[in-house]
Amino acid sequence: MKRRYIKTLLGCGLTALLLLVLPLNSVANRSDAAKKETVYQMYTEYQKDFPDVADISPQQAISLQEQDAVVFIDIRKPDEMAVSTLPGAVTKKEFLLNRDRYTGKTAVAYCTISYRSGVFAKDMATAGIDIVNLRGGILAWTLEGGAVYDDQGRPTRRVHVYGEKWDYPPEGWESVKFSRWEQLF
């Protein structure tokens, strides 16, 4: 009986040690393809809250950006925007105050995974303002090869992922996230 108890304790201790040393299914060990799949699945679930909002793929948005035919509207908090933004992105306040400046361009809203921006686009539609949502947000954009820029306008390989649940940056990129407390405010 004593021998069985010792084996059980050793087994539990070894299991605990392995869990600390070798994280199971950690994001760091997932391929970019697996991360993309997760991001798009999450977005599909979120989309149920704004089913009538048109969206655009990162590839389509990149094409519009290359043609200078898009204005990106960053719906995120200032701390998130300070880490990185899409090319030439404006805040929602700036967009709404200067809508005439963007006439003729496709208005594309985004956030981390495009939940907040989907809600924003839905709200804007009720006010008669057409905005499309970036499918999968800044996460999908970076996973699809889109460039982002820091608050000084320099290319960066850092992306604010909001929180642990959305920690899916491309391989070789640094993710920045809010603590659970910061996510509340």
C-alpha positions as CSV (number, residue, x, y, z in Angstrom):
1,M,0.0,0.0,0.0
2,K,2.8,2.4,0.9
3,R,4.7,1.6,-2.3
4,R,1.5,2.4,-4.4
5,Y,1.1,5.7,-2.6
6,I,4.7,6.7,-3.3
7,K,4.2,5.7,-7.0
8,T,1.1,7.9,-7.2
9,L,2.9,10.9,-5.7
10,L,5.8,10.5,-8.0
11,G,3.5,10.2,-11.0
12,C,1.6,13.3,-10.0
13,G,4.8,15.2,-9.4
14,L,6.2,14.2,-12.8
15,T,3.0,15.2,-14.5
16,A,3.0,18.6,-12.8
17,L,6.6,19.1,-13.8
18,L,5.9,18.2,-17.5
19,L,3.0,20.6,-17.6
20,L,5.3,23.4,-16.4
21,V,8.1,22.5,-18.8
22,L,6.1,21.4,-21.8
23,P,2.9,23.5,-22.2
24,L,0.2,21.5,-23.9
25,N,-1.3,23.1,-27.0
26,S,0.5,26.4,-26.3
27,V,0.1,29.2,-28.8
28,A,3.9,29.3,-29.2
29,N,3.8,25.8,-30.5
30,R,1.0,26.3,-33.0
31,S,1.6,27.0,-36.7
32,D,0.5,30.2,-38.3
33,A,-2.0,28.2,-40.3
34,A,-3.5,26.8,-37.1
35,K,-3.6,30.3,-35.6
36,K,-5.3,31.7,-38.7
37,E,-7.9,28.9,-38.5
38,T,-8.6,29.8,-34.8
39,V,-8.8,33.5,-35.5
40,Y,-11.3,33.0,-38.4
41,Q,-13.4,30.6,-36.3
42,M,-13.5,33.1,-33.5
43,Y,-14.5,35.8,-35.9
44,T,-17.3,33.7,-37.4
45,E,-18.7,33.2,-33.9
46,Y,-18.6,36.9,-33.1
47,Q,-20.2,37.7,-36.4
48,K,-23.5,36.4,-35.0
49,D,-23.8,39.7,-33.1
50,F,-23.6,41.8,-36.3
51,P,-24.9,39.5,-39.1
52,D,-25.9,42.3,-41.5
53,V,-22.4,43.9,-41.5
54,A,-20.4,43.4,-44.6
55,D,-16.9,42.3,-44.1
56,I,-13.7,42.2,-46.2
57,S,-10.8,39.8,-46.1
58,P,-7.3,41.0,-45.2
59,Q,-6.2,40.2,-48.8
60,Q,-9.0,42.4,-50.3
61,A,-8.1,45.2,-47.8
62,I,-4.4,44.9,-48.7
63,S,-5.4,45.2,-52.4
64,L,-7.5,48.4,-51.7
65,Q,-4.6,49.8,-49.6
66,E,-2.2,49.3,-52.5
67,Q,-4.6,51.3,-54.7
68,D,-5.0,54.0,-52.1
69,A,-8.7,53.2,-52.0
70,V,-9.3,52.5,-48.3
71,V,-9.3,54.3,-45.0
72,F,-8.7,52.0,-42.0
73,I,-10.6,52.9,-38.8
74,D,-9.0,51.6,-35.7
75,I,-11.6,51.0,-33.0
76,R,-9.2,49.9,-30.3
77,K,-8.1,51.7,-27.1
78,P,-5.2,54.2,-27.4
79,D,-2.8,51.8,-25.5
80,E,-3.5,49.2,-28.2
81,M,-3.0,51.7,-31.1
82,A,0.3,52.8,-29.5
83,V,1.7,49.3,-30.2
84,S,0.8,49.0,-33.8
85,T,-1.8,50.0,-36.4
86,L,-2.7,49.3,-40.0
87,P,-1.2,51.6,-42.6
88,G,-2.7,55.1,-42.4
89,A,-5.3,54.1,-39.8
90,V,-7.4,56.8,-38.2
91,T,-9.4,56.7,-34.9
92,K,-13.1,56.4,-35.1
93,K,-13.4,59.9,-33.7
94,E,-11.1,61.3,-36.5
95,F,-13.1,59.4,-39.1
96,L,-16.5,60.7,-37.8
97,L,-15.3,64.3,-37.5
98,N,-13.7,64.3,-41.0
99,R,-15.8,61.9,-43.1
100,D,-15.7,64.1,-46.2
101,R,-11.9,63.7,-46.3
102,Y,-12.5,60.0,-47.0
103,T,-15.1,60.3,-49.7
104,G,-14.5,57.7,-52.4
105,K,-12.6,55.4,-50.2
106,T,-13.8,52.1,-48.7
107,A,-14.1,52.6,-44.9
108,V,-12.8,49.5,-43.1
109,A,-13.1,49.2,-39.4
110,Y,-10.9,46.8,-37.3
111,C,-9.9,45.9,-33.8
112,T,-8.0,42.9,-32.5
113,I,-10.3,40.3,-34.0
114,S,-13.0,42.6,-35.3
115,Y,-15.7,42.1,-32.7
116,R,-15.7,45.7,-31.5
117,S,-15.3,47.0,-35.0
118,G,-18.3,44.8,-36.1
119,V,-20.5,46.4,-33.5
120,F,-19.2,49.8,-34.5
121,A,-20.0,49.1,-38.2
122,K,-23.5,47.9,-37.1
123,D,-24.1,51.1,-35.2
124,M,-22.9,53.2,-38.0
125,A,-25.2,51.4,-40.5
126,T,-28.2,52.6,-38.4
127,A,-26.9,56.1,-38.8
128,G,-26.6,55.6,-42.6
129,I,-22.8,55.4,-42.6
130,D,-21.4,52.5,-44.7
131,I,-18.4,50.8,-43.0
132,V,-17.2,47.3,-43.7
133,N,-15.5,45.1,-41.1
134,L,-12.0,43.6,-41.5
135,R,-12.5,39.9,-41.2
136,G,-10.4,38.6,-38.3
137,G,-9.0,42.1,-37.4
138,I,-5.4,43.0,-36.9
139,L,-4.7,39.4,-36.0
140,A,-5.8,38.0,-39.4
141,W,-4.2,41.0,-41.1
142,T,-0.8,40.1,-39.7
143,L,-1.2,36.4,-40.1
144,E,-2.0,37.1,-43.8
145,G,1.2,39.1,-44.2
146,G,-0.1,42.6,-43.8
147,A,2.3,45.2,-42.4
148,V,1.6,47.2,-39.2
149,Y,3.3,50.3,-37.9
150,D,4.2,51.7,-34.5
151,D,3.1,55.0,-33.2
152,Q,6.1,56.6,-34.9
153,G,5.1,55.3,-38.3
154,R,7.9,52.6,-38.4
155,P,7.2,49.0,-39.4
156,T,6.9,46.8,-36.4
157,R,6.5,43.1,-35.5
158,R,4.6,43.8,-32.4
159,V,0.8,43.5,-32.1
160,H,-1.6,44.2,-29.3
161,V,-3.8,41.1,-28.9
162,Y,-6.0,42.6,-26.1
163,G,-5.9,39.5,-23.8
164,E,-4.8,35.9,-23.4
165,K,-7.8,34.6,-25.3
166,W,-6.7,36.3,-28.5
167,D,-3.0,35.7,-28.2
168,Y,-2.4,34.5,-31.8
169,P,0.4,36.6,-33.3
170,P,2.3,35.4,-36.3
171,E,5.4,33.3,-35.6
172,G,8.3,35.6,-34.7
173,W,6.1,38.5,-33.6
174,E,5.7,39.9,-30.1
175,S,2.3,40.0,-28.6
176,V,1.3,42.7,-26.1
177,K,-1.8,42.2,-24.0
178,F,-3.8,43.8,-21.3
179,S,-4.0,42.3,-17.8
180,R,-7.5,40.9,-16.9
181,W,-7.9,44.1,-14.8
182,E,-7.1,46.4,-17.7
183,Q,-9.5,44.5,-19.9
184,L,-12.3,45.6,-17.6
185,F,-11.7,49.3,-18.4
